[in-house]
Amino acid sequence: MQFSEILGHEHIKNHLVKSASQGRIPHAQLFIGPEGSGTLAMAIAYAQYIVCQNSGSDNANGNESCNIKFNHLAHPDLHFVYPTVTTEDVKSKPKSSDFLQDWRQFITETPYGGLFDWYKTLGVNNKQGEIRVDDAQEILKALALKSLEGSYKIMIIWMADKMNIAASNKLLKLLEEPTDKTVFILISENEEDIIQTIRSRCQVLHFNALPENVITEALVSREKIDEKVAYKIAHQAQGNYNKALHILHEDNDELPFEKWFVDWVRAAFRAKGNATAVLDLISWSDQIAGLGRETQKKFLNYCIDMFRQALLLNYQAEKLVYIEPTVDKFKLENFAPFVTGNNITEIFKEISDASYHIERNGNAKIILTDLSIKLTRLIHKK
């Protein structure tokens, strides 16, 4: 993958090229950025630049055979670790090497994809992946091998915040006593989710969400669509190129989210003093509880976005509103008056708490029912 293929982040590209050219390559780096910002793509391009001894900002003029291997994600000096789960084929102790073919397909098809897209590639629903100690053992084995090109060995750990305690401790030992010419690139969406002892041993690079004009230009040049359409999609994507592609191809996972959200707030609004509507809330909770945990967390994040958009509209900040509901007879401007400064903080807290407990394998039906009953009170709060 070439630096020229990566959207935006020119200052980060220049920094990585300059430091590598001067031989100042940290043994451990942490790339922090939201989904769709290109952290994984940048890590691969950086690894290719180092291993293939390329030059210039276009990541070229190096070892041709090395670059070809990288283009197929098949270079022996490039190693990946990522969250895995048990599947029909791997029934116990899954590790990254068991899913290498799926991983290469995922990067090739969705280089800006997130954790949810990765789980879809694996075909899993009600499971949450993690990086286990078996992966740490694989890292030790991989780094014990000699470099094919006589250059650096690169270990990219994607979603490093998903490491369990045993894997984190094993990695910490490696970071404290790194082998010669070994580079670790850890990638995460949230810096605080990685333990402090690992963060303190990494050079941290922060990636911002992509600007609207960068996404617009990419959609026009790569997807061959009209500039006005591209700008509208870029505005809705909010700096997430992966989300922009989902919207463009109309396979956006948030389409059912909108209907579930509208059904939820309508039932919560009617439920005050109405036993029948309470039954609707319980039925809604049953429906959402039947989804995978990652889908549930993604949906709750969508709910937070919807409440935030309603608050902005209520405070007459129309230019910041990007969601355009498509559910019949639901208008954001009619819903907005019920989301105010008096209840928004509590609503955010309750939804965030629900997401927290779901991530820790709480009973989703009980959590969502409790959240729904609380929303009934909060949405009527003046």
Backbone hydrogen bonds, N-H to C=O, Kabsch-Sander energy under -0.5 kcal/mol:
donor,donor_aa,acceptor,acceptor_aa,energy
5,E,2,Q,-1.3
6,I,3,F,-1.4
13,K,9,H,-2.3
14,N,10,E,-2.6
15,H,11,H,-1.9
16,L,12,I,-2.6
17,V,13,K,-2.7
18,K,14,N,-2.5
19,S,15,H,-2.5
20,A,16,L,-2.2
21,S,17,V,-2.6
22,Q,18,K,-1.6
23,G,20,A,-1.4
24,R,19,S,-2.7
25,I,23,G,-1.1
29,Q,184,F,-2.7
30,L,203,Q,-2.8
31,F,29,Q,-0.5
31,F,186,L,-3.3
32,I,30,L,-0.6
32,I,205,L,-2.9
33,G,31,F,-0.5
33,G,188,S,-1.8
37,S,34,P,-1.6
42,M,38,G,-2.3
43,A,39,T,-2.1
44,I,40,L,-2.1
45,A,41,A,-2.3
46,Y,42,M,-2.5
47,A,43,A,-2.4
48,Q,44,I,-2.4
49,Y,45,A,-2.2
50,I,46,Y,-2.1
51,V,47,A,-2.8
52,C,48,Q,-2.1
53,Q,50,I,-0.7
54,N,49,Y,-1.6
55,S,60,A,-3.0
59,N,56,G,-1.6
60,A,55,S,-1.6
63,N,52,C,-1.9
64,E,62,G,-0.6
67,N,63,N,-2.3
68,I,64,E,-2.1
69,K,65,S,-1.9
70,F,66,C,-2.1
71,N,67,N,-2.2
72,H,68,I,-1.1
73,L,70,F,-1.8
74,A,69,K,-2.9
78,L,75,H,-1.9
79,H,77,D,-0.6
79,H,154,I,-2.6
81,V,156,I,-2.3
84,T,130,E,-1.8
87,T,90,V,-2.8
91,K,89,D,-0.6
98,D,95,K,-1.7
99,F,96,S,-1.9
100,L,97,S,-0.9
103,W,99,F,-2.5
104,R,100,L,-2.3
105,Q,101,Q,-1.9
106,F,102,D,-2.4
107,I,103,W,-2.4
108,T,104,R,-2.2
109,E,105,Q,-2.5
110,T,106,F,-3.0
113,G,110,T,-2.3
118,W,114,G,-1.8
119,Y,115,L,-2.2
120,K,116,F,-1.7
121,T,117,D,-2.0
122,L,118,W,-1.8
123,G,119,Y,-0.9
124,V,119,Y,-2.1
127,K,125,N,-1.4
130,E,84,T,-1.6
131,I,162,K,-2.2
132,R,130,E,-0.6
135,D,132,R,-1.0
136,A,132,R,-1.1
137,Q,133,V,-1.9
138,E,134,D,-1.8
139,I,135,D,-2.1
140,L,136,A,-1.9
141,K,137,Q,-1.9
142,A,138,E,-2.6
143,L,139,I,-2.6
144,A,140,L,-0.9
145,L,141,K,-0.5
145,L,142,A,-0.9
153,K,181,K,-2.1
154,I,77,D,-3.0
155,M,183,V,-2.8
156,I,79,H,-2.9
156,I,154,I,-0.5
157,I,155,M,-0.6
157,I,185,I,-2.6
158,W,81,V,-2.6
158,W,156,I,-0.7
159,M,187,I,-0.7
160,A,157,I,-0.6
160,A,187,I,-2.6
162,K,159,M,-2.3
163,M,160,A,-1.6
164,N,131,I,-2.4
168,S,164,N,-2.6
169,N,165,I,-2.4
170,K,166,A,-1.8
171,L,167,A,-2.5
172,L,168,S,-2.4
173,K,169,N,-1.5
174,L,170,K,-1.4
175,L,171,L,-2.5
176,E,172,L,-2.0
177,E,173,K,-1.6
182,T,179,T,-0.8
183,V,153,K,-2.8
184,F,27,H,-3.0
185,I,155,M,-2.8
186,L,29,Q,-3.2
186,L,184,F,-0.5
187,I,157,I,-2.7
188,S,31,F,-2.2
193,D,190,N,-1.2
194,I,191,E,-1.5
198,I,195,I,-1.0
199,R,195,I,-2.1
200,S,196,Q,-2.6
201,R,198,I,-1.3
202,C,199,R,-1.7
203,Q,28,A,-2.4
204,V,202,C,-0.6
205,L,30,L,-3.0
207,F,32,I,-3.8
210,L,239,G,-2.1
215,I,211,P,-1.9
216,T,212,E,-2.7
217,E,213,N,-2.3
218,A,214,V,-2.0
219,L,215,I,-2.5
220,V,216,T,-2.2
221,S,217,E,-2.6
222,R,218,A,-2.8
223,E,218,A,-0.6
223,E,219,L,-1.3
224,K,220,V,-0.6
225,I,219,L,-0.8
230,A,226,D,-2.5
231,Y,227,E,-2.4
232,K,228,K,-1.9
233,I,229,V,-2.3
234,A,230,A,-2.6
235,H,231,Y,-2.1
236,Q,232,K,-1.8
237,A,233,I,-2.1
238,Q,234,A,-0.9
239,G,234,A,-0.7
240,N,237,A,-1.0
241,Y,36,G,-1.7
241,Y,239,G,-0.7
244,A,240,N,-1.9
245,L,241,Y,-2.0
246,H,242,N,-1.8
247,I,243,K,-2.5
248,L,244,A,-2.5
249,H,245,L,-2.4
250,E,247,I,-1.0
251,D,246,H,-1.8
252,N,246,H,-0.6
255,L,252,N,-1.7
257,F,253,D,-0.6
258,E,254,E,-1.8
259,K,255,L,-1.0
260,W,256,P,-2.5
261,F,257,F,-2.7
262,V,258,E,-2.4
263,D,259,K,-2.7
264,W,260,W,-1.9
265,V,261,F,-2.6
266,R,262,V,-2.3
267,A,263,D,-2.0
268,A,264,W,-2.6
269,F,265,V,-2.1
270,R,266,R,-1.9
271,A,267,A,-1.4
272,K,269,F,-0.5
273,G,271,A,-0.7
274,N,271,A,-2.0
278,V,274,N,-1.3
279,L,275,A,-1.6
280,D,276,T,-1.3
281,L,277,A,-1.9
282,I,278,V,-2.1
283,S,279,L,-2.4
284,W,280,D,-2.4
285,S,281,L,-2.5
286,D,282,I,-2.1
287,Q,283,S,-1.9
288,I,284,W,-2.3
289,A,285,S,-2.4
290,G,286,D,-1.0
290,G,287,Q,-0.6
291,L,288,I,-1.6
294,E,125,N,-0.6
296,Q,292,G,-2.3
297,K,293,R,-2.5
298,K,294,E,-2.3
299,F,295,T,-2.5
300,L,296,Q,-2.3
301,N,297,K,-2.0
302,Y,298,K,-1.8
303,C,299,F,-2.2
304,I,300,L,-1.9
305,D,301,N,-2.0
306,M,302,Y,-2.3
307,F,303,C,-2.4
308,R,304,I,-2.4
309,Q,305,D,-2.5
310,A,306,M,-2.2
311,L,307,F,-2.2
312,L,308,R,-2.3
313,L,309,Q,-2.1
314,N,310,A,-2.3
315,Y,311,L,-1.8
316,Q,313,L,-1.5
317,A,312,L,-3.2
320,L,317,A,-1.8
321,V,318,E,-1.4
322,Y,320,L,-0.5
330,F,327,V,-1.8
331,K,329,K,-0.6
334,N,331,K,-0.8
335,F,331,K,-1.5
336,A,332,L,-2.4
338,F,335,F,-1.9
339,V,336,A,-2.4
340,T,338,F,-0.6
343,N,340,T,-1.0
344,I,340,T,-2.2
347,I,343,N,-2.3
348,F,344,I,-2.6
349,K,345,T,-2.2
350,E,346,E,-2.6
351,I,347,I,-2.3
352,S,348,F,-2.6
353,D,349,K,-2.6
354,A,350,E,-2.1
355,S,351,I,-2.2
356,Y,352,S,-2.2
357,H,353,D,-2.4
358,I,354,A,-2.2
359,E,355,S,-2.3
360,R,356,Y,-1.1
361,N,358,I,-1.7
362,G,357,H,-2.5
364,A,362,G,-0.8
367,I,363,N,-2.5
368,L,364,A,-2.8
369,T,365,K,-2.0
370,D,366,I,-2.4
371,L,367,I,-2.2
372,S,368,L,-2.3
373,I,369,T,-2.1
374,K,370,D,-2.0
375,L,371,L,-2.2
376,T,372,S,-1.7
377,R,373,I,-1.1
378,L,374,K,-2.5
379,I,375,L,-2.9
380,H,377,R,-0.7
381,K,378,L,-1.3
